[in-house]
Amino acid sequence: MISIVIPTLNAAATLPATLAALAPGRDSGLIEEILISDGGSTDGTIEVAQAAGAQVIAGPPGRGGQLQRGAVAAAGEWLLFLHGDTVLDSEWLFAVEEFTADRDNNQRAASFRFVLDDDHPAARRLERMVAWRCRKFGLPYGDQGLLLSRLYYGRLGGFRDLDLMEDVDLVRRIRRRRLVMLPVAARTSARRYRRDGYWRRPARNLVCLGLYFLRVPPRYIARLYG
């Protein structure tokens, strides 16, 4: 049984599609619960979540803390963390069932293939760059989802209440040899890339990652990230 944990902050426009893609998992009994860990939305996000039958956990903003609170409240043997603007392709159910059925994966984690909801050639270029990063360094970001057993999550120490880089922080503790990339697309909103540019936004993300590896406190990196 899987608990889905979704951190949100004013995600009313994108959350319905994210939740609709999870419906087959609920119908099959694979999903035990969907937890929306909200950081103070004012746009109807909570109403959207409740209408879909999700449980809402309210708290201060900050994705690390929101993920942390959602995991604490979760009851499932497995945890799947998703962003509120990420839609899993239909094959996700079979891939997740297969991964969780393998006892050896109790001490592993899985993530999905990064895809943007944009037909622009620049989106395909960025997807290839992300695929290379995941192959080379075993470093998926939070918008690719993260699936792991509750037991393994606890042994890793879980998400930390960071201003930024909470996903990188946890994935680094998992390490590449214990991370499986599932052949299923996690289709994410390209809004930030269309707004900031397909070169500028990835370049900014790369600078933020470099600063994190140089041990700059995440609260300072968050100012650059925007």
N, C-alpha and C positions, 0 to 999 in steps of 0.2 A: 504494500500500500504506500502510495506516494503523497506527500504534502507539497503543494506548489506554493512558493513564497514569492510575492511580487511587490517590490517597493514602488510607491507612487508619490507623485507630487504634481497635481494638475494634469492628470493623464486621461481626462474624460474623452478626448477625441480619439485616442488610440487604444485604450483599454478594451473596448468591446470586441475588436478583432482578435486581440490577444486571448481573451477569455473564450471566444467562440471556437478557436482552434483547439482548445483543451476539452471541448465537449465530448469527443469520442472516448477520452480517458475516463471521464466521469461515468459515461454510459456503460463502459466495460467493467467498472469497479476498480480500475487501476489507481485512479486518483481518489484519495480519501478525503481531501479537503483542499480548498484554495484560500490562502491567507493573503489579504491585501494589507501590507504594512505602510500606512499612509503617513506622510510627513506634514500634514496641514493643508490639504487641497481645498481650494475655494471655488472650483469650477464644476462641481457635480461628480467628481471621481467616486466619492463614497456612495452616492446614490446608484451609479452605474454598477459598482461592485456588489452592493446589496441586492439589486435587481437580478443579478446573475447568480445569486446564492452563495457568494463568497463571504468569508468572515473578515471583518475589518478590524485592524489593530491600529489605533491612533497614537502618535507620539511626535516628538520634535523632528524637524527635517535633518537629513544627512543619511545618504544611502547605506553607509556602513552600519550605523545604529539601527536603521529600519530593517535591514536584512538580519541583523542580530536578534532583534525583537521577534521577528517572524519565525526564525528558527527555534527560539525558545518556546514559542507557543505551539509549534507544530507537533502533531502526534504520529505522523507516518514513520515507517521504518526507513524510507528513503526521502530525500529532500531534493526538489528541483527548483532552483532559483532562476527567475526570469525577469526581464525588464518589462515595464508596462507598455512599450511600443515595439515589442518583438512578437512576431507571429510564427509559430512552428509549422513547417509543412506537414501534410497529412501523414507521411510515413513515420512521424515521430513516435507514434504509439507502439509500432512493432519494434523499432530500434530500442526504445526504452524498456519494453518488456523483455527483450533478449538480453540487454545489459544487466538488468536487475535480477534476472533468473540465474545468472552465473555467480556461484558463490565466491569465485576468485575476485570478483569485482567489488566485494565488500570493503576492500582496501584500495579501491581505485576511484577515480572520478571521470566523468564524461562531459563533453561540451559539444556544441553543434557547429555547423558550417556557416560562416558569416555571409549573409546576402543582404543587399540593400533594395528597397522598393522603388528603384529608379532605373529607367531604361538607358540613361546616359552612359556612353562608353567609359567615362571617368569612374562610374560606379563599378564596372567590371574590373577596371584596373586596380581599384582599391581592394576589391574582394580577393584578387590574386595576391596582392601584397599581404593581406591578413592571413591568407592560407599559408603563404611562405613563412610568416612569423610563427604560426602555430606549429608547422612542421619542424622548423629550425630550432625554436626555443621553447616549444610547449607553453605558449603564452596567449591563450584566448582571453578576451575581455568579457565583462559581465553581459554585454548585449548578445553573446553567443550562448547564454545559459550555462548552468553548472548543475550536474546531477551527481549525487554521492549519498552513500548510506548515512543514516543518522549517527551510527557508531563511529564511522570514519571522520565525519564532520567534528564530532566531539573530540576525537583524538588529535585532530589538527588544531584545535582551539577555536574553530569557527571564525566568522567574520569579526573584524575589529572595528570599533566605532571611530573610523577615520573620516576626515573631510573629503578625501579623494584616494584613489588607488586601492580601495578595499578589495577589489576583485584581483588585482595583481598581487597584493599581499597574500591572499589565500592561495592562489594558484602557485606561487613560488614555494609555499610550504608543501603543496601536493607533489611538485616536481614532475618533469616531463615523462619519466618512465612509468608513472602511475596515472597518466592522463590519456584518455582515449578520445579521439575525435570521431564522433558519430557522423555517418554519411547522410545527414538530414539538414536541410537549410533552416536556419533561424533568420527569418526575414525581418529586418529592422528598418525603422523610419530613417530616410535619408535627409530629413528636414535640416538637421544641423549642418550637413555637408553642402546642401544647396544654398543655405544662408551664408555660411562662412567661406565656402569655396573648397573644391576637391583637392587642392594643393595646400591651402593654408590650414585647414582643420587638421588633416593628418600630420602636417609638420608641427603644429602646436601640440598635438597628442604625443608625438615623438619627443619633443623637448621636455614635456611634463614627465614622460617615462624616464628620460635620462636624468632629470633632476631627482626623481624618486630613487633611482639606483645610486645616486650620489648622496643619498640620505638627507636630502632637503625635507623638512617636515611637510606632510601633506597639506596642512592648513595654508602654507605659503604657495604651494603649487596650485591650489584651488583658485587663487586669485588670477593666475595666468590662464588656467583652463577656461574660466568664464562660465 
